[in-house]
Structure formats: C-alpha cells, structure tokens
C-alpha cells in the first residue's frame, strides 16, 4: 500500500476481509498531542513497507464508536497490529518512538529491518 488508509466503522470489515497481509492501525483523537505526533510517523511506515504486504491505517476513535468498542479503546493513541490470519498480534497504548512501531511490524513479518537499519545496516 502506498498511502495511509482512513478506516471507519463502515469500511473496516470489508477491508480486513479483502486484504491479505499485516495491518497496522492507529486509533487517534484530533485533540491528543501524542496522537498528532504518531500521525506524522505513519507516512514513514508506509514508505518503509511499500514493497511488503503491510497496510498502515488510522481510525479516529471519536467518530468510529463501533471500532473503538471492538478494540476496547480506552486511551489514545492505541496502535493495533493485525496479522495475516486476521488476529490481533500486538496492541500498544501510548506513544512509542518510531523504531518501536517498525519493530512491532517487523516482528510479525519475521524481519529484522527496523527504521535505522537502512542507515546503519
């Protein structure tokens, strides 16, 4: 995928059923400063995984109550990693460093190519 996807209550199920890969979802709020920082990381993730079967998506928790309830969102940012088998593999509450998100995805892909590896090998 070459862009950050905006998932919603109405589009989530169809997308997950049709996509054959790993899905990284960021639940955010417009009024949350750490969420705004995490939103700036998403294009980096898209660029890094453009040749892999990885979708990077965001969900506004306030506007999508069904998804927020499904994933038990109580605090944002909440990131969720869904594996190829459509099961939640990892969830993190709060803001991590950008490399934490690369490691999260790499672990599911069984890769060891974090963000800094392209600079330092």
N, C-alpha and C positions, 0 to 999 in steps of 0.2 A: 504494500500500500504506500502511496506517495503523499498522503495528507493525513492530518489529524481528523478523525471522524467525530461527529457530534451525534451520540446515540441518545435516544429518548424512550419513554415508556412504550411508544408505538413502534419504534424501529428496532429495538433491541433483539427480540426473539427471532425475527426473520434474519437479521444479520448473523447472529450466533449460529443458527442452524445452517446457514449457507456458507459460512467462512470455515475453511479447512486449515486452521493454523492457530497460533497463540494470540490471545487478545489481552492487551494491557488497557485497563480502564481507570481513568482518573475521575473520581467524584469530587466536585468542587462547588464553591459558592462565589458569587461576584463580590461579596463583602469580606472575604477572607484573604488577608495578605499572603500567608504561606501558599494558599491555593493559586494566587496570581503568579507567584514565583514558579510553582510547579508547572503552570500552563506554559511558561517560557521554555521549560525542558522538553515538552512534547515534540516540537519540531526537530530537536536534536535526536530524539529516539526514532522518529520517522526516517530521518536521513540515514542514521546508522543501520537500521534494519530494512532498508528499502529493497534489498535483494533476498530477504528472508520472508517466510510466511508468518509475518507478525503484523497485527493491526494495532494501532495506537488510537485510543478513543477517549473522549471526555463526556461526562454527564453532569449537567447542572442539577445538583441534588434537590434544590428547592423547587424546581419546575418539573421534576420527574419523581413523584412520590412513590409510584409502584416499584420502580427500580431501587429507590432508596430503601424501601421496606424489604425488598427481596434480598439486598445485600446488607441489611441491618446497619445502614449508615447512621451513626450517632454523632460523629465528629468528622470534620473535613480539614484537610484533604484526606481522602481514603483512596488508596490505589489497590486494585484487584487484578490478579493475573489469572487468566483462564487458559487452561491447556488445550491441546488438540482434541482431547477426549471430552471437552465441554465442561470440565470440572474446575472449581476454584483451586488453584495450586498455592496461592500465597495472597495475603492481604496485609497492607501496612497502613497504619493511621499516623498522620503527621507528615511533615516534610523531611525527606531524606536528601542527602547530597545526590547530584545527578548520577554519580557512579553507582549508587545503591540501586537505582532503577535499572541501569544496564546489567548489573549483577543479577538482579531478580529475573530479568528476561533471559539472560544467558544461561542461567541455571536450568530453566525449563527447556531451552533449546539444546542443552548439553554442550554449550560452547564456553570458551574462556576468552572472550574478546571484549572486555569492558571498554568503556569510553576512552580511557587513557592508553589502552594497548595500541591504538593506531598511531600514537605519538612515540611510545616507548617500547613497542614490540611485545 
